[in-house]
Amino acid sequence: MLTVQNIESELSYAYLHAIASRGGIICECTGRHSDEAGVDAVLRVKGRLSQDSKLTQFSVDVQLKATKQMPVEQNGRYSYSLKAKNYNELRSAHTGAPQLLIVLFLPADSESWLVHSEECLVTRRCAYWLSLRGAPEIDQDSRTVYIPRVNELSVPALRALMTRFSTLEVVNYGG
């Protein structure tokens, strides 16, 4: 049997995979070696996303997190505590591929995380993305990051973000 934490992790990957697939973006789960490097999934684009695209084949590394703790909203942003190891890996500007943190906020009641019927398969709540590129270095055990609510991970939002990357736009941390 999977632990609750493993179920949360699997649901975060399933969420990303469903959104990416519907958006025509390849989503690959990584193995334990990549996980040690802070990469849980890789998004791959093969094709032109817009007329402005400079890249037609590229990838984005993703660190996935999930929590059943209700996020605290302040000024249109959700707070999330991230371990220093993950934070410092994601803030690097010296990577070949852009990096994203994606956090799935689940309901407190695990029975409502996923419900299904003959008509539908429903996950409750949603995930949000954040780029930590250029964020200040930390030396404590963890750092609270602030994820704008407008960074909801939906099919149009993911396609728009990937289009930004295809034009070589650098997406930095907004603080």
N, C-alpha and C positions, 0 to 999 in steps of 0.2 A: 504494500500500500504506500502511496505517496504521502509525504508529510503535508501539512497545510501550507507551509512555505513553498514546497515543490509544486503544489497545485496552483498557488498564486503565480509562480514563475511560468508554468505551462499556459495558464490563461493569458498572461501578458504576451507571450509569444503568439498564441492563437489569435489574439486581438490584432497584433501587428500583421501577422500573416494574412488575415482576412482583409484588412484595410489595403495592404499592399497588393494583394492578388486582384481585388476588385479594381484597383487603380492601374493595373497592368505593369506592376513593378515586381521584380523577382525578390523574394524574401527567403533567405537561407538561415537555418539555425546553425550555430557554430558548435564546435566540440569543446572539450574541457581545456585544451591548450589555449584556444582563443578566449575562453571564459576567464582564465587566469590573467589574460591581458586586458580584461574589462570589455570584451566584445561578446555579446550574447547572440546577435543576429547581424546579418549583412544584407543591406538592400542594394540591388543591382539594377541599373538601367541599361538597356540596349536599345537605342533608337533615339530619334530627335524628339524632344519634348516641346520645343517651340522654335520659331524661326530664329530666335536670338541664341539658341543653344550653341555653345562652343564645344561641349562634350556630348558625344552620342553613346559613349560607353564608359560608365564609372560606377563606383560603389560608395556606400555610406556605412560606417560601422555604428552599431547600436548597442547601448547598454540598457537592458530592460530591468525595470523594477515594478513591483506591485505591492500594494498595501491595503489593508482593510481599515486603517486608521483614517478617520475623517480629516481631510485636509483643512488647514486653517487658511481662510481667505483674507487677504489684506490688500487693499488698493487694486483689486482685480487680478491678484496673483495668488496661487496656492503655494504654501510652504511644504518643503520636503527635506528631511534630513538625510544626507548622503555621507557615507564613510569617506574618510580622507583619501584612501587608495583610489576609489572610483572617481572622486572629485578631481584629484590631481591628474589622473590619466585623461579624463575628459576635457580638461582645460588646456591641454597642450595644443600649441599652434604648429607643432613640428611633425605633423602626420600627413601621409599621402592622401588619405581619405577623410572627408569630414566625419565628425563624430557627433552622435546625438544621445541624450538621455531621454528615455521614454518611460513615463511612470503611469501605470494603470491604477486608478483609485477604485477599489472594490467596495461594495456595501459591507457594513459590519456583520450582517447576517450571511453566513456562507451559503445558506440554502437558496439565497436569491442571486448568487453570482452568475448562474447559468440556468435558464429555464427553457423548456422546449415543449412543443406540441406538434401535431401534424402540420400546423400552419406556419410555425416559426421556431427559430432558435434565437434566444435573446440573451445577451450579456447585459448586466446592469452597470451603470456608470460608464466612464470612459477614460481614455488615456490622453496624456498631454506630452508634448515634446519640448526639449530645451537644448540649446547649444551652450556649452560652458567654455567654448574656445575664448581664450584671452581673459578668463576670470582670474582674480588674484590667487596666488599660491597660499596654501594654508599649512600650518604645522600642528594643528590640534587633531583630535580623533575623528571629528566629523564637521560638516558645514551644512547649514540650512540654505537651500537654494530656493529661489522664487520663480515659479513657472507661471507665465501669463495665461489667464483663462482663454485668451484668443488663440493660444497654441494647442487647441483641441486637435487630437489626431483623428481626422476624418479622411475620406478618400480625396475630396478636393484639396484639403489642406496639405496632405502628403504630396500630391502631384504638384502643387504650387511650390512647396519647399524643394522638391527634387528638381523642379524647373529652375529655381534660383541657383542650386548647385550646378546645374548644367550650363549656366551662363558664367560660371566661375565666381559668383558672388560669395563672399566670405560672410558667414553668419556667426557673429560674435555674441558673447554673453552680454545681456543688457543690465545686469546687476540686480 
